[in-house]
Amino acid sequence: MRNGGGRTEVDAAHIKPVGEGHNGPDSIRNGLALSKTVHWMFDRGLLSIDSDYKILTAKGLVPEPILRLLSPSGYIAQPMNHLYQPHQAFLEYHRNKIFKDAKAGA
């Protein structure tokens, strides 16, 4: 998806980062299609995904206008084929190692 200026609006985001010592795989099940803003927030742990695919936000760190960029259902859209759905192990890793709420509780 490209905007009027020809720039992409959707990024492929790794759930478990590939670099920075995390050693996540470069695979479909370790990825999400996110807008650039949401990708930036996900990478910095302001957002994460629960085991039931509900979108999690770090308390007090996500401004109200940004919340409007998220799915109104509160859940991510996922492929029908389970072989392409985000893997639970990568989601758990992100929640425990990247997500700001998890770090605050540690």
C-alpha positions as CSV (number, residue, x, y, z in Angstrom):
1,M,0.0,0.0,0.0
2,R,1.5,3.3,-1.0
3,N,0.4,6.9,-0.1
4,G,0.0,9.7,-2.6
5,G,3.7,10.5,-2.4
6,G,4.6,6.9,-3.4
7,R,5.9,5.9,0.0
8,T,4.8,2.6,1.6
9,E,2.2,2.8,4.3
10,V,2.5,-0.8,5.6
11,D,5.6,-2.4,7.0
12,A,6.5,-5.9,7.7
13,A,7.4,-6.0,11.4
14,H,9.3,-8.7,13.2
15,I,7.6,-9.9,16.4
16,K,10.8,-11.3,17.9
17,P,13.5,-9.0,16.6
18,V,16.0,-10.5,14.2
19,G,18.9,-8.4,15.4
20,E,20.1,-6.8,18.6
21,G,20.8,-10.2,20.3
22,H,17.2,-11.4,20.1
23,N,17.9,-13.8,17.2
24,G,14.3,-14.0,15.9
25,P,13.8,-15.7,12.6
26,D,13.0,-13.9,9.3
27,S,9.8,-15.9,8.8
28,I,6.1,-15.3,8.1
29,R,5.0,-16.5,11.5
30,N,7.4,-14.0,13.1
31,G,5.8,-11.0,11.3
32,L,3.0,-8.6,11.4
33,A,1.8,-6.1,8.7
34,L,1.7,-2.7,10.5
35,S,1.5,0.9,9.6
36,K,4.8,2.8,10.0
37,T,3.6,4.5,13.2
38,V,2.3,1.3,14.8
39,H,5.4,-0.6,13.7
40,W,7.6,2.0,15.5
41,M,5.5,1.7,18.7
42,F,5.5,-2.1,18.5
43,D,9.3,-2.2,18.1
44,R,9.7,0.1,21.2
45,G,7.4,-2.0,23.4
46,L,4.5,0.5,23.5
47,L,2.3,-2.2,22.0
48,S,2.2,-5.9,22.0
49,I,-0.2,-8.8,21.2
50,D,-1.8,-11.1,23.8
51,S,-2.1,-14.9,23.4
52,D,-5.7,-14.4,22.2
53,Y,-4.4,-11.8,19.6
54,K,-5.8,-8.9,21.6
55,I,-3.8,-5.7,21.1
56,L,-2.0,-4.6,24.3
57,T,-1.0,-1.0,25.1
58,A,1.6,0.1,27.6
59,K,-0.3,1.9,30.4
60,G,0.1,5.7,30.1
61,L,2.6,5.5,27.2
62,V,0.3,5.6,24.2
63,P,-1.4,8.9,23.5
64,E,-5.2,8.8,22.8
65,P,-4.9,10.0,19.2
66,I,-2.6,7.1,18.4
67,L,-5.1,4.6,19.8
68,R,-7.4,5.5,16.9
69,L,-4.8,3.9,14.5
70,L,-5.5,0.5,16.1
71,S,-8.2,-1.9,15.1
72,P,-11.6,-0.9,16.6
73,S,-12.2,-4.5,17.6
74,G,-9.1,-4.4,19.9
75,Y,-7.8,-7.5,18.1
76,I,-5.4,-8.0,15.2
77,A,-6.6,-9.3,11.9
78,Q,-5.0,-12.6,11.1
79,P,-4.8,-14.9,8.1
80,M,-7.4,-17.7,7.9
81,N,-4.7,-20.3,7.4
82,H,-3.1,-21.1,10.8
83,L,0.2,-21.7,9.0
84,Y,0.5,-18.0,8.4
85,Q,-0.8,-16.7,11.8
86,P,1.7,-15.1,14.3
87,H,3.3,-17.9,16.3
88,Q,2.5,-17.9,20.0
89,A,6.2,-18.3,21.0
90,F,7.1,-15.1,19.2
91,L,4.2,-13.2,20.7
92,E,5.1,-14.4,24.2
93,Y,8.7,-13.4,23.7
94,H,7.6,-9.9,22.6
95,R,5.3,-9.5,25.6
96,N,8.0,-10.7,28.1
97,K,11.1,-9.1,26.6
98,I,10.0,-6.1,24.6
99,F,6.7,-4.8,25.9
100,K,7.0,-2.0,28.4
101,D,4.3,-3.3,30.8
102,A,6.2,-6.5,31.2
103,K,9.5,-4.7,32.0
104,A,7.8,-2.5,34.5
105,G,6.6,-5.5,36.4
106,A,10.0,-7.2,36.4
